[in-house]
Amino acid sequence: MAEIEKDAVNMEIFQHFYGETDNDGIVKRFPQKLAFWFATGGAGFCISRGLADKMVPHAGGGRIMTTGDTIRLPDDCTIGYIINHLLKVPLTKIKEFHSHLEGLHRIPHHQLSNQLTLSYFNSNVIDVNGYCHEKDPTRFRSVHCHLNPYLSQCVDMPRW
């Protein structure tokens, strides 16, 4: 997170691409002989204004769909293709972005406030005390109240 904060001052001018990858995060596509990094969309990613401006010829006005159809890959891979392959901007990996494809139960409770994004899928959720699973199957309400216990909507959360 410190990496993003350090660069935030220059986000308008410079080109930055932040995110986290699943598995090795690199696409190797043959016969097109493509190799590029992408950030997993399920975890989210951050693109500087300067980089977004540079992406317009490849992504603006619906061209992102055309680009994705051309390389035959999903949207998060298409973003990585445009940024890393076409524009030659590297991905800065930030471990505080979390996808539904990783074991979310491994994130320690004491580090929840340091995370930038959280995701979920079915039973792959943050392991945090709070509301019962019937009331909060995604655990997002419990995480929200864990981080903001003083809010009025959190006063009824069980505290174990």
N, C-alpha and C positions, 0 to 999 in steps of 0.2 A: 504494500500500500504506500510505503514511503516513496517508491519509485514514481508513482502517479502524482503524488503530492509535489514532489520535487519538480516534475515536468509541467505541472498544471499552469504555472506562470506563462509558459511559452506555448500553450495548446493552440492558440490562434495561428501562430506562425509556423511551428515545426510539425513534422509528421510523426505521430506516435500511434502504435497499435498494441494494446494491452489485452491480455486474456489468459485463459488456461486451456491446456490441451487434454484430451482423453487419449489414453494409450500413448503412442509416440507423437501424435498430433501432426504427422506429416503425411501428405497425400503423395503417393507414387502411382502415376497413372500411365499405363502403356496401352495402345501404341503411341499415344500423343507425346510420350516422354516428358510428362509434367512431374515436377516435384516442388512442393511448396508447403509452408506451415499454415495452419488455420487454428483459430480459437473456437472452442466448442460453443455453439449458440445457446445450448441449454444452460451454460454457466454465465452467459453474457460476455460482453467484451466492451472495450472502450476505444474509441477512435477520436483522435484530435480533430479540431475544426480544419486545420491546415491539410490534414490527410483527407478528410471528407471532401474538401474542395477539389483535391487532385483526383478523387475517384469519380467525379461527375461524368467524364466522357465514357466511362465503363459501366456506371451504375445508374446514372440519372435518367429521368424520363422513362423508366421501365426497362432500361438496358440491362439492369441486373438480372432480370428474368431471361433475357436473350443470352447473356453471358453464361448463366447457369445451365441453360438448355444446350449451349454449345459444348461445354465441358462435361455435361451430364452428371452434375453433382449437386447436392442440396445447398441451401442458401448460406449456411455458415462456411462451407467449403468454398463457395463462390466468392464470398467476401475475402477469405484468405487468398484465393487465387488472384483476385484483383490487387489486393494490397501487397502480398509477398511476391507473387510471380511477375505480375505486370508492372507494378510500381516500385518493386525492389525494396520495400520497407519491411524490416524484420519484425517478428512478433516478440514482444517483451512478455515473458511468462510471469504471471502474478498468481501465486498459490492461494490467494484469498478469494478467487473466483471458484465457485463450486457447482458442478453439474450433477444431474440426476444419474449419471453413469458411474459416479464414484461412490464409495461406501460412506455415506453422509453420517452414519452413526459414529464414525471415527473422529469427528471434529469435537475436541474437548469443550465442555461447557464454559470454562474460563476464557476460551478464545473466541466465543461467539461474537462479541462486540468488535473484534478486529476483522471480521470477514466482510467482503464487499458484496458478494452475491451468494444466495443459497437456492437450491432447487429441490425437487422431489419427484419420485415416480413410484406409484403404488406404495409398497411397504418400505421403500428406500427413503427414509426420512431422518431428520435430525433427532438424536436421542436426547430429549430434554424433558425434565419434569414440568408438569403444568396441568392443563386441562386433559380430561380423559380422551382417549383416541376416538371415541364416538363423536364427541363434540369438536375435536380438532385432529382429523385424520392426517393432514399435511404437516402438522406441528408448527405451522407458521404463526398461529395465534399465540401459542405457548412461547415461541422464540421472541415474538414481539413483546409480550409481557415480561419475559425474562430480562429483556434489554431495557424495558420502560415500565418498571413495576409501579411507578408513581401515577400512571395514567388512570383515569376513572374507569375505563373499560377493562382494567386489569386487576381491580381490587378483589374480584371474586375468584381469581385464579388460586387453586390449591398450592400451598407452599410446603414442600416436603423437605 
